[in-house]
Amino acid sequence: MRGLSDKDQLDFAVKNDRVILTRDSDFLSICEGRGHPGVLYIPKRRRRKEIVQRVVRIFELLDPSDLENEIIFV
């Protein structure tokens, strides 16, 4: 999906009921006021191992419906 605009990425996620995992802080602004399956935002300073652990933990604790229209900072 690289190369698509943020809007196209979000449209795809909404159409296919997919949670977005991103490091793009600009992406967060297009999500405001729009329904989406959820966004997990990763600050650039996180290490890969820490990211994986946190994302796994989020999906262990939350039902996908809990992520709807939410932006979660990983």
Backbone as CSV, one residue per row, in Angstrom:
resi,resn,N_x,N_y,N_z,CA_x,CA_y,CA_z,C_x,C_y,C_z
1,MET,0.823,-1.199,0.000,0.000,0.000,0.000,0.870,1.267,0.000
2,ARG,2.200,1.077,-0.022,3.079,2.249,-0.068,2.782,3.051,-1.321
3,GLY,2.925,4.340,-1.182,2.720,5.217,-2.324,1.314,5.783,-2.417
4,LEU,0.369,5.192,-1.708,-0.991,5.733,-1.719,-1.069,6.930,-0.778
5,SER,-1.958,7.829,-1.082,-2.159,8.988,-0.213,-2.768,8.530,1.116
6,ASP,-2.657,9.387,2.120,-3.265,9.069,3.417,-4.761,8.826,3.274
7,LYS,-5.408,9.647,2.461,-6.851,9.496,2.257,-7.163,8.132,1.644
8,ASP,-6.381,7.737,0.640,-6.602,6.429,0.016,-6.340,5.285,1.002
9,GLN,-5.331,5.446,1.850,-5.054,4.443,2.875,-6.245,4.300,3.819
10,LEU,-6.776,5.438,4.257,-7.913,5.407,5.175,-9.150,4.832,4.485
11,ASP,-9.391,5.220,3.241,-10.532,4.664,2.489,-10.437,3.139,2.407
12,PHE,-9.240,2.628,2.125,-9.035,1.180,2.050,-9.333,0.529,3.402
13,ALA,-8.816,1.122,4.470,-9.027,0.565,5.810,-10.508,0.526,6.162
14,VAL,-11.219,1.596,5.855,-12.649,1.653,6.155,-13.398,0.603,5.334
15,LYS,-13.111,0.549,4.046,-13.804,-0.395,3.156,-13.559,-1.843,3.557
16,ASN,-12.353,-2.142,4.035,-11.969,-3.515,4.356,-11.931,-3.811,5.857
17,ASP,-12.430,-2.856,6.645,-12.503,-3.006,8.104,-11.149,-3.380,8.703
18,ARG,-10.138,-2.572,8.387,-8.761,-2.806,8.838,-8.297,-1.696,9.764
19,VAL,-7.638,-2.063,10.823,-7.015,-1.096,11.724,-5.714,-0.636,11.070
20,ILE,-5.441,0.663,11.147,-4.218,1.234,10.576,-3.145,1.300,11.655
21,LEU,-1.950,0.878,11.310,-0.769,0.999,12.164,0.151,1.980,11.454
22,THR,0.449,3.121,12.092,1.199,4.166,11.403,2.162,4.903,12.318
23,ARG,3.172,5.479,11.689,4.084,6.405,12.364,3.903,7.812,11.812
24,ASP,2.982,7.973,10.897,2.745,9.244,10.206,1.785,10.108,11.024
25,SER,2.330,11.107,11.698,1.485,11.961,12.544,0.482,12.764,11.723
26,ASP,0.784,13.056,10.466,-0.169,13.761,9.605,-1.425,12.930,9.356
27,PHE,-1.266,11.628,9.385,-2.394,10.734,9.142,-3.497,10.929,10.175
28,LEU,-3.101,11.255,11.389,-4.076,11.394,12.470,-5.098,12.481,12.186
29,SER,-4.674,13.552,11.533,-5.587,14.672,11.278,-6.698,14.297,10.298
30,ILE,-6.434,13.390,9.354,-7.503,13.028,8.411,-8.526,12.089,9.034
31,CYS,-8.186,11.512,10.174,-9.102,10.591,10.858,-10.144,11.325,11.693
32,GLU,-9.834,12.550,12.073,-10.748,13.306,12.926,-12.067,13.557,12.214
33,GLY,-13.145,13.275,12.905,-14.473,13.516,12.362,-14.901,12.513,11.309
34,ARG,-14.159,11.450,11.167,-14.499,10.436,10.177,-14.494,9.071,10.840
35,GLY,-15.463,8.257,10.525,-15.509,6.912,11.077,-14.395,6.054,10.497
36,HIS,-13.786,5.235,11.342,-12.726,4.337,10.892,-12.625,3.164,11.863
37,PRO,-12.011,2.060,11.418,-11.909,0.876,12.275,-10.919,1.017,13.426
38,GLY,-10.105,2.047,13.413,-9.140,2.278,14.481,-7.762,2.587,13.916
39,VAL,-7.002,3.341,14.685,-5.639,3.707,14.294,-4.730,3.480,15.492
40,LEU,-3.635,2.773,15.254,-2.595,2.615,16.256,-1.431,3.481,15.792
41,TYR,-1.120,4.493,16.571,-0.043,5.426,16.211,1.215,5.083,17.001
42,ILE,2.322,4.953,16.287,3.593,4.581,16.903,4.544,5.770,16.847
43,PRO,4.918,6.324,17.993,5.933,7.376,17.992,7.245,6.832,17.417
44,LYS,7.976,7.671,16.717,9.197,7.237,16.032,10.269,6.717,16.977
45,ARG,10.240,7.087,18.216,11.310,6.695,19.133,11.182,5.271,19.677
46,ARG,10.125,4.568,19.361,9.920,3.213,19.875,10.774,2.190,19.117
47,ARG,11.289,1.208,19.858,12.030,0.104,19.250,11.042,-0.939,18.723
48,ARG,11.463,-1.688,17.708,10.577,-2.682,17.089,10.034,-3.692,18.094
49,LYS,10.896,-4.201,18.937,10.450,-5.195,19.923,9.365,-4.614,20.826
50,GLU,9.558,-3.391,21.245,8.575,-2.728,22.104,7.261,-2.509,21.358
51,ILE,7.354,-2.141,20.089,6.150,-1.931,19.274,5.353,-3.227,19.181
52,VAL,6.030,-4.303,18.843,5.356,-5.593,18.696,4.700,-5.999,20.010
53,GLN,5.410,-5.860,21.105,4.855,-6.229,22.406,3.609,-5.417,22.729
54,ARG,3.664,-4.129,22.461,2.518,-3.268,22.776,1.317,-3.565,21.880
55,VAL,1.567,-3.778,20.594,0.463,-4.070,19.670,-0.187,-5.399,20.028
56,VAL,0.613,-6.399,20.313,0.067,-7.699,20.727,-0.785,-7.524,21.988
57,ARG,-0.289,-6.762,22.924,-1.015,-6.533,24.189,-2.360,-5.833,23.937
58,ILE,-2.357,-4.860,23.050,-3.602,-4.146,22.716,-4.638,-5.132,22.191
59,PHE,-4.220,-6.012,21.277,-5.175,-6.959,20.709,-5.547,-8.075,21.672
60,GLU,-4.736,-8.314,22.682,-5.110,-9.275,23.726,-6.171,-8.683,24.650
61,LEU,-6.057,-7.393,24.917,-6.941,-6.746,25.887,-8.229,-6.189,25.298
62,LEU,-8.184,-5.807,24.038,-9.322,-5.124,23.435,-9.966,-5.949,22.337
63,ASP,-11.257,-5.820,22.241,-12.012,-6.376,21.137,-11.888,-5.408,19.963
64,PRO,-11.868,-5.882,18.720,-11.774,-4.951,17.591,-12.805,-3.828,17.623
65,SER,-13.980,-4.103,18.142,-15.006,-3.054,18.216,-14.605,-1.938,19.182
66,ASP,-13.723,-2.236,20.142,-13.233,-1.212,21.070,-12.326,-0.202,20.373
67,LEU,-11.772,-0.575,19.233,-10.854,0.295,18.501,-11.569,1.246,17.539
68,GLU,-12.826,0.955,17.247,-13.569,1.778,16.296,-13.520,3.247,16.640
69,ASN,-13.092,4.053,15.656,-13.015,5.510,15.768,-12.039,5.983,16.846
70,GLU,-11.164,5.112,17.287,-10.189,5.461,18.309,-8.796,5.579,17.695
71,ILE,-8.004,6.473,18.250,-6.588,6.586,17.931,-5.844,6.233,19.212
72,ILE,-5.073,5.167,19.159,-4.356,4.695,20.322,-2.863,4.912,20.094
73,PHE,-2.226,5.563,21.053,-0.792,5.792,20.984,-0.100,4.572,21.584
74,VAL,0.679,3.902,20.760,1.347,2.662,21.143,2.614,2.965,21.910
